[in-house]
Amino acid sequence: MQDPFGLVLVTIRDDDVVAALVGDRVSANAEQPPSVRLRAMPTSRYPFGPGSGHLGLQRVEYVAQCYAEPTPTGEMEARALAGAVSDAIHNRRDITNGTGFILKAYAPDISEILRDPDTRWVYHQVRIEAIAAAQAVT
């Protein structure tokens, strides 16, 4: 199955507003805030119910954790970053890089403010859903 993780990550990282807020600190690892950490969630092989695998599509979910420092303005900064990530990915169509293809991507919700128990960084989570090709697109 094709993994569209890189396409989602690059789409977020290359957004002008996200880049203005975090620079290039968008990755799969938690970096010093402000930053965005993208995590993959379990993938559904049959995105539209049993028998839909023949469509050649998969539904993939991610969580973008939008981190800020635990300062008096940290919660507002985390929320602004979460909004920028949501805007960068929500309702995007036809995202491709030559081998992967995302038909449609959504960012349907942003969580309440959370705090990392180890680092004390504050963050919001943006849930991302992508409908992508199940095989490489050539």
C-alpha positions in Angstrom: 0.0 0.0 0.0 1.3 3.5 -0.9 2.1 5.7 2.2 1.0 9.3 1.5 2.6 10.5 4.8 5.4 12.4 2.9 2.8 14.1 0.7 0.8 15.4 3.7 4.0 16.4 5.5 5.4 18.4 2.5 2.0 20.0 1.9 2.0 21.3 5.4 5.7 22.3 5.5 5.5 24.1 2.2 2.5 26.3 3.2 3.6 29.9 3.4 1.8 30.7 6.7 3.0 27.5 8.4 6.5 28.2 7.3 6.3 31.8 8.6 5.3 30.4 12.0 7.7 27.4 12.4 10.3 27.6 9.6 11.1 24.1 8.5 10.2 22.4 11.8 7.5 20.1 10.4 8.5 16.4 10.9 7.6 13.1 12.4 9.5 14.0 15.5 8.7 16.5 18.2 11.1 19.4 17.8 11.7 22.5 19.9 8.6 24.7 19.6 7.1 26.3 17.6 6.9 23.1 15.5 4.5 20.6 14.0 4.8 16.9 14.6 2.9 14.7 12.1 1.8 11.2 13.4 0.1 8.5 11.3 -3.0 6.8 12.7 -4.2 3.3 11.7 -5.1 3.0 8.0 -8.3 1.6 6.6 -7.7 -0.7 3.6 -11.4 -0.4 2.7 -12.2 3.3 3.1 -15.8 3.1 2.0 -16.9 -0.1 3.6 -16.4 -3.8 2.8 -16.0 -4.5 -0.9 -14.6 -1.1 -1.7 -11.0 -2.2 -2.0 -11.3 -2.6 -5.8 -11.5 1.2 -6.1 -7.7 1.4 -5.5 -8.1 4.0 -2.8 -7.3 4.1 0.9 -8.4 6.4 3.7 -5.5 7.5 5.9 -5.7 9.5 9.1 -3.0 11.7 10.7 -2.7 13.9 13.7 -0.7 17.1 13.4 0.5 18.2 16.9 1.1 22.0 16.8 3.5 22.9 19.6 4.3 26.2 21.3 6.3 27.1 24.4 4.5 27.1 27.8 4.5 30.9 28.0 1.6 33.3 28.7 1.0 33.5 24.9 1.8 29.9 24.1 -1.8 28.8 24.0 -2.6 31.5 21.4 0.5 30.6 19.4 -0.4 26.9 19.3 -3.9 27.7 18.2 -2.7 30.0 15.4 -0.4 27.3 14.2 -3.1 24.7 14.4 -5.4 27.0 12.3 -2.6 27.5 9.7 -2.0 23.7 9.5 -5.8 23.2 9.1 -6.0 25.8 6.4 -3.0 24.3 4.6 -4.5 20.9 4.2 -8.3 21.3 4.4 -10.2 20.6 1.2 -7.0 20.2 -0.8 -7.4 18.2 -4.0 -5.1 16.4 -6.3 -1.9 16.5 -4.3 0.9 14.6 -6.1 4.6 14.2 -6.2 5.1 11.8 -9.1 4.7 8.5 -7.1 2.0 9.3 -4.7 -1.5 10.8 -5.2 -4.0 12.2 -2.7 -7.4 12.7 -4.2 -8.8 14.8 -1.3 -7.6 15.8 2.1 -9.6 17.2 5.1 -8.7 18.7 8.4 -12.1 18.3 10.1 -11.3 19.4 13.7 -8.8 20.9 16.1 -8.6 19.6 19.7 -8.7 21.6 22.9 -5.4 22.8 24.3 -3.2 20.0 25.6 0.1 19.9 27.5 2.9 17.4 26.9 3.6 15.7 30.2 7.3 15.4 29.6 8.3 18.7 28.0 5.4 20.8 29.3 4.9 22.2 25.8 1.4 23.3 25.0 -0.2 22.0 21.7 -3.4 21.5 19.7 -4.0 18.5 17.6 -5.3 18.8 14.0 -7.0 15.6 12.8 -6.3 15.1 9.1 -8.1 12.6 6.8 -6.7 11.8 3.3 -8.2 9.7 0.5 -5.2 8.5 -1.4 -4.2 6.1 -4.1 -3.5 2.6 -2.6 -0.7 2.0 -5.1 2.1 4.2 -6.6 0.9 6.5 -9.4 3.1 6.5 -12.5 
